[in-house]
Amino acid sequence: MSDEADPILEAVEALIALGHTVVPDEDFEHWQVDGGEWITLGDLLALALRQGLMDGPGRIQ
């Protein structure tokens, strides 16, 4: 088992803690936030990053 946190789970938990409703599709590949459009996993992570809920990957060299 890995000690690393799952970034998707971290993003979902952070968004829910902030009061958002986050719903996955049946394959957990697309997500709906607050009843909006379906977004991809990458967009979900980007949303959490933009809201300051997660640390980013750092500076790209």
PDB file of N, CA, C and O in Angstrom:
ATOM      1  N   MET A   1       0.837  -1.170   0.000  1.00  0.00           N
ATOM      2  CA  MET A   1       0.000   0.000   0.000  1.00  0.00           C
ATOM      3  C   MET A   1       0.888   1.240   0.000  1.00  0.00           C
ATOM      4  O   MET A   1       1.904   1.269   0.693  1.00  0.00           O
ATOM      5  N   SER A   2       0.524   2.251  -0.756  1.00  0.00           N
ATOM      6  CA  SER A   2       1.321   3.463  -0.879  1.00  0.00           C
ATOM      7  C   SER A   2       0.987   4.450   0.227  1.00  0.00           C
ATOM      8  O   SER A   2      -0.151   4.527   0.690  1.00  0.00           O
ATOM      9  N   ASP A   3       2.016   5.215   0.649  1.00  0.00           N
ATOM     10  CA  ASP A   3       1.810   6.247   1.657  1.00  0.00           C
ATOM     11  C   ASP A   3       1.340   7.560   1.034  1.00  0.00           C
ATOM     12  O   ASP A   3       0.944   8.480   1.750  1.00  0.00           O
ATOM     13  N   GLU A   4       1.383   7.650  -0.293  1.00  0.00           N
ATOM     14  CA  GLU A   4       1.002   8.878  -0.970  1.00  0.00           C
ATOM     15  C   GLU A   4      -0.518   9.021  -0.990  1.00  0.00           C
ATOM     16  O   GLU A   4      -1.251   8.052  -1.183  1.00  0.00           O
ATOM     17  N   ALA A   5      -0.971  10.271  -0.783  1.00  0.00           N
ATOM     18  CA  ALA A   5      -2.401  10.555  -0.811  1.00  0.00           C
ATOM     19  C   ALA A   5      -2.892  10.584  -2.256  1.00  0.00           C
ATOM     20  O   ALA A   5      -2.151  10.966  -3.162  1.00  0.00           O
ATOM     21  N   ASP A   6      -4.117  10.185  -2.462  1.00  0.00           N
ATOM     22  CA  ASP A   6      -4.741  10.233  -3.784  1.00  0.00           C
ATOM     23  C   ASP A   6      -5.163  11.681  -4.047  1.00  0.00           C
ATOM     24  O   ASP A   6      -6.007  12.212  -3.325  1.00  0.00           O
ATOM     25  N   PRO A   7      -4.590  12.329  -5.071  1.00  0.00           N
ATOM     26  CA  PRO A   7      -4.918  13.738  -5.304  1.00  0.00           C
ATOM     27  C   PRO A   7      -6.387  13.963  -5.667  1.00  0.00           C
ATOM     28  O   PRO A   7      -6.942  15.017  -5.355  1.00  0.00           O
ATOM     29  N   ILE A   8      -7.019  12.995  -6.319  1.00  0.00           N
ATOM     30  CA  ILE A   8      -8.437  13.148  -6.652  1.00  0.00           C
ATOM     31  C   ILE A   8      -9.273  13.142  -5.377  1.00  0.00           C
ATOM     32  O   ILE A   8     -10.141  13.995  -5.190  1.00  0.00           O
ATOM     33  N   LEU A   9      -9.007  12.176  -4.503  1.00  0.00           N
ATOM     34  CA  LEU A   9      -9.726  12.103  -3.236  1.00  0.00           C
ATOM     35  C   LEU A   9      -9.486  13.361  -2.404  1.00  0.00           C
ATOM     36  O   LEU A   9     -10.409  13.879  -1.775  1.00  0.00           O
ATOM     37  N   GLU A  10      -8.255  13.847  -2.401  1.00  0.00           N
ATOM     38  CA  GLU A  10      -7.926  15.069  -1.668  1.00  0.00           C
ATOM     39  C   GLU A  10      -8.713  16.257  -2.222  1.00  0.00           C
ATOM     40  O   GLU A  10      -9.232  17.068  -1.455  1.00  0.00           O
ATOM     41  N   ALA A  11      -8.803  16.364  -3.543  1.00  0.00           N
ATOM     42  CA  ALA A  11      -9.546  17.461  -4.163  1.00  0.00           C
ATOM     43  C   ALA A  11     -11.033  17.376  -3.830  1.00  0.00           C
ATOM     44  O   ALA A  11     -11.658  18.380  -3.487  1.00  0.00           O
ATOM     45  N   VAL A  12     -11.594  16.175  -3.934  1.00  0.00           N
ATOM     46  CA  VAL A  12     -13.023  15.986  -3.635  1.00  0.00           C
ATOM     47  C   VAL A  12     -13.304  16.335  -2.175  1.00  0.00           C
ATOM     48  O   VAL A  12     -14.254  17.063  -1.885  1.00  0.00           O
ATOM     49  N   GLU A  13     -12.501  15.832  -1.273  1.00  0.00           N
ATOM     50  CA  GLU A  13     -12.715  16.114   0.149  1.00  0.00           C
ATOM     51  C   GLU A  13     -12.592  17.602   0.452  1.00  0.00           C
ATOM     52  O   GLU A  13     -13.368  18.138   1.243  1.00  0.00           O
ATOM     53  N   ALA A  14     -11.630  18.273  -0.168  1.00  0.00           N
ATOM     54  CA  ALA A  14     -11.445  19.707   0.064  1.00  0.00           C
ATOM     55  C   ALA A  14     -12.631  20.505  -0.466  1.00  0.00           C
ATOM     56  O   ALA A  14     -13.106  21.425   0.200  1.00  0.00           O
ATOM     57  N   LEU A  15     -13.106  20.165  -1.646  1.00  0.00           N
ATOM     58  CA  LEU A  15     -14.254  20.871  -2.215  1.00  0.00           C
ATOM     59  C   LEU A  15     -15.507  20.650  -1.368  1.00  0.00           C
ATOM     60  O   LEU A  15     -16.266  21.589  -1.131  1.00  0.00           O
ATOM     61  N   ILE A  16     -15.727  19.423  -0.913  1.00  0.00           N
ATOM     62  CA  ILE A  16     -16.880  19.132  -0.063  1.00  0.00           C
ATOM     63  C   ILE A  16     -16.772  19.885   1.266  1.00  0.00           C
ATOM     64  O   ILE A  16     -17.769  20.410   1.763  1.00  0.00           O
ATOM     65  N   ALA A  17     -15.572  19.940   1.839  1.00  0.00           N
ATOM     66  CA  ALA A  17     -15.372  20.647   3.108  1.00  0.00           C
ATOM     67  C   ALA A  17     -15.681  22.142   2.961  1.00  0.00           C
ATOM     68  O   ALA A  17     -16.082  22.799   3.922  1.00  0.00           O
ATOM     69  N   LEU A  18     -15.490  22.666   1.752  1.00  0.00           N
ATOM     70  CA  LEU A  18     -15.776  24.074   1.499  1.00  0.00           C
ATOM     71  C   LEU A  18     -17.257  24.316   1.223  1.00  0.00           C
ATOM     72  O   LEU A  18     -17.683  25.461   1.072  1.00  0.00           O
ATOM     73  N   GLY A  19     -18.048  23.233   1.157  1.00  0.00           N
ATOM     74  CA  GLY A  19     -19.487  23.361   0.977  1.00  0.00           C
ATOM     75  C   GLY A  19     -19.995  23.045  -0.413  1.00  0.00           C
ATOM     76  O   GLY A  19     -21.182  23.215  -0.691  1.00  0.00           O
ATOM     77  N   HIS A  20     -19.107  22.582  -1.303  1.00  0.00           N
ATOM     78  CA  HIS A  20     -19.527  22.220  -2.646  1.00  0.00           C
ATOM     79  C   HIS A  20     -20.133  20.817  -2.655  1.00  0.00           C
ATOM     80  O   HIS A  20     -19.786  19.980  -1.821  1.00  0.00           O
ATOM     81  N   THR A  21     -21.029  20.569  -3.591  1.00  0.00           N
ATOM     82  CA  THR A  21     -21.565  19.236  -3.832  1.00  0.00           C
ATOM     83  C   THR A  21     -20.776  18.655  -4.992  1.00  0.00           C
ATOM     84  O   THR A  21     -20.747  19.232  -6.080  1.00  0.00           O
ATOM     85  N   VAL A  22     -20.135  17.510  -4.762  1.00  0.00           N
ATOM     86  CA  VAL A  22     -19.285  16.884  -5.771  1.00  0.00           C
ATOM     87  C   VAL A  22     -19.805  15.469  -6.021  1.00  0.00           C
ATOM     88  O   VAL A  22     -19.890  14.655  -5.101  1.00  0.00           O
ATOM     89  N   VAL A  23     -20.152  15.186  -7.284  1.00  0.00           N
ATOM     90  CA  VAL A  23     -20.748  13.907  -7.646  1.00  0.00           C
ATOM     91  C   VAL A  23     -19.960  13.295  -8.809  1.00  0.00           C
ATOM     92  O   VAL A  23     -19.743  13.959  -9.823  1.00  0.00           O
ATOM     93  N   PRO A  24     -19.529  12.031  -8.672  1.00  0.00           N
ATOM     94  CA  PRO A  24     -18.838  11.364  -9.779  1.00  0.00           C
ATOM     95  C   PRO A  24     -19.844  10.672 -10.700  1.00  0.00           C
ATOM     96  O   PRO A  24     -20.979  10.396 -10.312  1.00  0.00           O
ATOM     97  N   ASP A  25     -19.392  10.397 -11.944  1.00  0.00           N
ATOM     98  CA  ASP A  25     -20.201   9.528 -12.792  1.00  0.00           C
ATOM     99  C   ASP A  25     -19.958   8.088 -12.332  1.00  0.00           C
ATOM    100  O   ASP A  25     -19.194   7.863 -11.394  1.00  0.00           O
ATOM    101  N   GLU A  26     -20.591   7.124 -12.974  1.00  0.00           N
ATOM    102  CA  GLU A  26     -20.488   5.741 -12.494  1.00  0.00           C
ATOM    103  C   GLU A  26     -19.089   5.155 -12.664  1.00  0.00           C
ATOM    104  O   GLU A  26     -18.755   4.172 -12.003  1.00  0.00           O
ATOM    105  N   ASP A  27     -18.263   5.738 -13.539  1.00  0.00           N
ATOM    106  CA  ASP A  27     -16.900   5.252 -13.744  1.00  0.00           C
ATOM    107  C   ASP A  27     -15.853   6.085 -13.001  1.00  0.00           C
ATOM    108  O   ASP A  27     -14.660   5.787 -13.065  1.00  0.00           O
ATOM    109  N   PHE A  28     -16.296   7.118 -12.302  1.00  0.00           N
ATOM    110  CA  PHE A  28     -15.401   8.029 -11.580  1.00  0.00           C
ATOM    111  C   PHE A  28     -14.393   8.689 -12.513  1.00  0.00           C
ATOM    112  O   PHE A  28     -13.263   8.972 -12.115  1.00  0.00           O
ATOM    113  N   GLU A  29     -14.807   8.934 -13.762  1.00  0.00           N
ATOM    114  CA  GLU A  29     -13.937   9.607 -14.725  1.00  0.00           C
ATOM    115  C   GLU A  29     -14.352  11.060 -14.937  1.00  0.00           C
ATOM    116  O   GLU A  29     -13.528  11.891 -15.319  1.00  0.00           O
ATOM    117  N   HIS A  30     -15.617  11.367 -14.692  1.00  0.00           N
ATOM    118  CA  HIS A  30     -16.121  12.731 -14.819  1.00  0.00           C
ATOM    119  C   HIS A  30     -16.839  13.102 -13.527  1.00  0.00           C
ATOM    120  O   HIS A  30     -17.398  12.250 -12.836  1.00  0.00           O
ATOM    121  N   TRP A  31     -16.807  14.380 -13.225  1.00  0.00           N
ATOM    122  CA  TRP A  31     -17.332  14.862 -11.954  1.00  0.00           C
ATOM    123  C   TRP A  31     -18.236  16.050 -12.198  1.00  0.00           C
ATOM    124  O   TRP A  31     -18.028  16.825 -13.132  1.00  0.00           O
ATOM    125  N   GLN A  32     -19.239  16.188 -11.352  1.00  0.00           N
ATOM    126  CA  GLN A  32     -20.153  17.309 -11.416  1.00  0.00           C
ATOM    127  C   GLN A  32     -20.033  18.064 -10.094  1.00  0.00           C
ATOM    128  O   GLN A  32     -20.187  17.485  -9.018  1.00  0.00           O
ATOM    129  N   VAL A  33     -19.757  19.356 -10.189  1.00  0.00           N
ATOM    130  CA  VAL A  33     -19.607  20.187  -8.992  1.00  0.00           C
ATOM    131  C   VAL A  33     -20.776  21.162  -8.946  1.00  0.00           C
ATOM    132  O   VAL A  33     -20.991  21.934  -9.880  1.00  0.00           O
ATOM    133  N   ASP A  34     -21.517  21.119  -7.863  1.00  0.00           N
ATOM    134  CA  ASP A  34     -22.668  21.991  -7.639  1.00  0.00           C
ATOM    135  C   ASP A  34     -23.680  21.940  -8.775  1.00  0.00           C
ATOM    136  O   ASP A  34     -24.279  22.957  -9.123  1.00  0.00           O
ATOM    137  N   GLY A  35     -23.872  20.758  -9.353  1.00  0.00           N
ATOM    138  CA  GLY A  35     -24.869  20.577 -10.391  1.00  0.00           C
ATOM    139  C   GLY A  35     -24.499  21.169 -11.742  1.00  0.00           C
ATOM    140  O   GLY A  35     -25.351  21.264 -12.625  1.00  0.00           O
ATOM    141  N   GLY A  36     -23.238  21.570 -11.919  1.00  0.00           N
ATOM    142  CA  GLY A  36     -22.797  22.166 -13.185  1.00  0.00           C
ATOM    143  C   GLY A  36     -22.494  21.123 -14.241  1.00  0.00           C
ATOM    144  O   GLY A  36     -22.923  19.972 -14.152  1.00  0.00           O
ATOM    145  N   GLU A  37     -21.749  21.549 -15.237  1.00  0.00           N
ATOM    146  CA  GLU A  37     -21.338  20.666 -16.330  1.00  0.00           C
ATOM    147  C   GLU A  37     -20.439  19.555 -15.791  1.00  0.00           C
ATOM    148  O   GLU A  37     -19.771  19.731 -14.772  1.00  0.00           O
ATOM    149  N   TRP A  38     -20.424  18.415 -16.473  1.00  0.00           N
ATOM    150  CA  TRP A  38     -19.514  17.331 -16.123  1.00  0.00           C
ATOM    151  C   TRP A  38     -18.100  17.761 -16.491  1.00  0.00           C
ATOM    152  O   TRP A  38     -17.876  18.277 -17.586  1.00  0.00           O
ATOM    153  N   ILE A  39     -17.146  17.554 -15.591  1.00  0.00           N
ATOM    154  CA  ILE A  39     -15.762  17.922 -15.845  1.00  0.00           C
ATOM    155  C   ILE A  39     -14.863  16.693 -15.687  1.00  0.00           C
ATOM    156  O   ILE A  39     -15.249  15.701 -15.070  1.00  0.00           O
ATOM    157  N   THR A  40     -13.673  16.778 -16.248  1.00  0.00           N
ATOM    158  CA  THR A  40     -12.717  15.677 -16.179  1.00  0.00           C
ATOM    159  C   THR A  40     -11.987  15.684 -14.846  1.00  0.00           C
ATOM    160  O   THR A  40     -12.103  16.628 -14.064  1.00  0.00           O
ATOM    161  N   LEU A  41     -11.239  14.627 -14.598  1.00  0.00           N
ATOM    162  CA  LEU A  41     -10.418  14.552 -13.387  1.00  0.00           C
ATOM    163  C   LEU A  41      -9.441  15.714 -13.314  1.00  0.00           C
ATOM    164  O   LEU A  41      -9.253  16.318 -12.258  1.00  0.00           O
ATOM    165  N   GLY A  42      -8.819  16.022 -14.451  1.00  0.00           N
ATOM    166  CA  GLY A  42      -7.869  17.137 -14.498  1.00  0.00           C
ATOM    167  C   GLY A  42      -8.522  18.460 -14.156  1.00  0.00           C
ATOM    168  O   GLY A  42      -7.945  19.279 -13.441  1.00  0.00           O
ATOM    169  N   ASP A  43      -9.730  18.670 -14.668  1.00  0.00           N
ATOM    170  CA  ASP A  43     -10.459  19.906 -14.366  1.00  0.00           C
ATOM    171  C   ASP A  43     -10.846  19.971 -12.891  1.00  0.00           C
ATOM    172  O   ASP A  43     -10.845  21.047 -12.292  1.00  0.00           O
ATOM    173  N   LEU A  44     -11.173  18.829 -12.313  1.00  0.00           N
ATOM    174  CA  LEU A  44     -11.507  18.777 -10.888  1.00  0.00           C
ATOM    175  C   LEU A  44     -10.297  19.176 -10.047  1.00  0.00           C
ATOM    176  O   LEU A  44     -10.417  19.962  -9.108  1.00  0.00           O
ATOM    177  N   LEU A  45      -9.139  18.631 -10.390  1.00  0.00           N
ATOM    178  CA  LEU A  45      -7.908  19.001  -9.686  1.00  0.00           C
ATOM    179  C   LEU A  45      -7.603  20.480  -9.867  1.00  0.00           C
ATOM    180  O   LEU A  45      -7.235  21.165  -8.913  1.00  0.00           O
ATOM    181  N   ALA A  46      -7.755  20.972 -11.090  1.00  0.00           N
ATOM    182  CA  ALA A  46      -7.491  22.385 -11.365  1.00  0.00           C
ATOM    183  C   ALA A  46      -8.420  23.284 -10.552  1.00  0.00           C
ATOM    184  O   ALA A  46      -7.987  24.320 -10.048  1.00  0.00           O
ATOM    185  N   LEU A  47      -9.671  22.908 -10.419  1.00  0.00           N
ATOM    186  CA  LEU A  47     -10.630  23.677  -9.631  1.00  0.00           C
ATOM    187  C   LEU A  47     -10.178  23.775  -8.183  1.00  0.00           C
ATOM    188  O   LEU A  47     -10.191  24.859  -7.600  1.00  0.00           O
ATOM    189  N   ALA A  48      -9.781  22.660  -7.601  1.00  0.00           N
ATOM    190  CA  ALA A  48      -9.313  22.665  -6.213  1.00  0.00           C
ATOM    191  C   ALA A  48      -8.036  23.489  -6.062  1.00  0.00           C
ATOM    192  O   ALA A  48      -7.865  24.192  -5.066  1.00  0.00           O
ATOM    193  N   LEU A  49      -7.145  23.404  -7.039  1.00  0.00           N
ATOM    194  CA  LEU A  49      -5.912  24.191  -6.996  1.00  0.00           C
ATOM    195  C   LEU A  49      -6.208  25.680  -7.096  1.00  0.00           C
ATOM    196  O   LEU A  49      -5.644  26.476  -6.345  1.00  0.00           O
ATOM    197  N   ARG A  50      -7.088  26.066  -8.019  1.00  0.00           N
ATOM    198  CA  ARG A  50      -7.434  27.482  -8.200  1.00  0.00           C
ATOM    199  C   ARG A  50      -8.080  28.074  -6.952  1.00  0.00           C
ATOM    200  O   ARG A  50      -7.905  29.255  -6.655  1.00  0.00           O
ATOM    201  N   GLN A  51      -8.818  27.255  -6.230  1.00  0.00           N
ATOM    202  CA  GLN A  51      -9.473  27.746  -5.016  1.00  0.00           C
ATOM    203  C   GLN A  51      -8.542  27.700  -3.809  1.00  0.00           C
ATOM    204  O   GLN A  51      -8.945  28.032  -2.693  1.00  0.00           O
ATOM    205  N   GLY A  52      -7.295  27.288  -4.037  1.00  0.00           N
ATOM    206  CA  GLY A  52      -6.310  27.262  -2.952  1.00  0.00           C
ATOM    207  C   GLY A  52      -6.527  26.139  -1.963  1.00  0.00           C
ATOM    208  O   GLY A  52      -6.060  26.218  -0.827  1.00  0.00           O
ATOM    209  N   LEU A  53      -7.234  25.081  -2.378  1.00  0.00           N
ATOM    210  CA  LEU A  53      -7.555  23.990  -1.468  1.00  0.00           C
ATOM    211  C   LEU A  53      -6.483  22.905  -1.448  1.00  0.00           C
ATOM    212  O   LEU A  53      -6.475  22.047  -0.565  1.00  0.00           O
ATOM    213  N   MET A  54      -5.579  22.949  -2.426  1.00  0.00           N
ATOM    214  CA  MET A  54      -4.521  21.939  -2.535  1.00  0.00           C
ATOM    215  C   MET A  54      -3.231  22.634  -2.928  1.00  0.00           C
ATOM    216  O   MET A  54      -3.242  23.719  -3.509  1.00  0.00           O
ATOM    217  N   ASP A  55      -2.116  21.990  -2.601  1.00  0.00           N
ATOM    218  CA  ASP A  55      -0.823  22.473  -3.052  1.00  0.00           C
ATOM    219  C   ASP A  55      -0.611  22.009  -4.485  1.00  0.00           C
ATOM    220  O   ASP A  55      -0.964  20.886  -4.845  1.00  0.00           O
ATOM    221  N   GLY A  56      -0.037  22.876  -5.288  1.00  0.00           N
ATOM    222  CA  GLY A  56       0.265  22.525  -6.672  1.00  0.00           C
ATOM    223  C   GLY A  56       1.512  21.681  -6.760  1.00  0.00           C
ATOM    224  O   GLY A  56       2.163  21.414  -5.749  1.00  0.00           O
ATOM    225  N   PRO A  57       1.850  21.258  -7.966  1.00  0.00           N
ATOM    226  CA  PRO A  57       3.007  20.405  -8.161  1.00  0.00           C
ATOM    227  C   PRO A  57       4.328  21.153  -8.032  1.00  0.00           C
ATOM    228  O   PRO A  57       5.386  20.525  -8.078  1.00  0.00           O
ATOM    229  N   GLY A  58       4.302  22.454  -7.876  1.00  0.00           N
ATOM    230  CA  GLY A  58       5.543  23.219  -7.778  1.00  0.00           C
ATOM    231  C   GLY A  58       5.852  23.892  -9.095  1.00  0.00           C
ATOM    232  O   GLY A  58       5.118  23.742 -10.073  1.00  0.00           O
ATOM    233  N   ARG A  59       6.919  24.619  -9.113  1.00  0.00           N
ATOM    234  CA  ARG A  59       7.299  25.333 -10.328  1.00  0.00           C
ATOM    235  C   ARG A  59       7.877  24.382 -11.346  1.00  0.00           C
ATOM    236  O   ARG A  59       8.629  23.464 -11.019  1.00  0.00           O
ATOM    237  N   ILE A  60       7.512  24.621 -12.578  1.00  0.00           N
ATOM    238  CA  ILE A  60       8.083  23.849 -13.685  1.00  0.00           C
ATOM    239  C   ILE A  60       9.352  24.542 -14.123  1.00  0.00           C
ATOM    240  O   ILE A  60       9.363  25.756 -14.326  1.00  0.00           O
ATOM    241  N   GLN A  61      10.407  23.789 -14.269  1.00  0.00           N
ATOM    242  CA  GLN A  61      11.702  24.364 -14.636  1.00  0.00           C
ATOM    243  C   GLN A  61      11.779  24.642 -16.101  1.00  0.00           C
ATOM    244  O   GLN A  61      12.802  25.129 -16.583  1.00  0.00           O
TER     245      GLN A  61
END
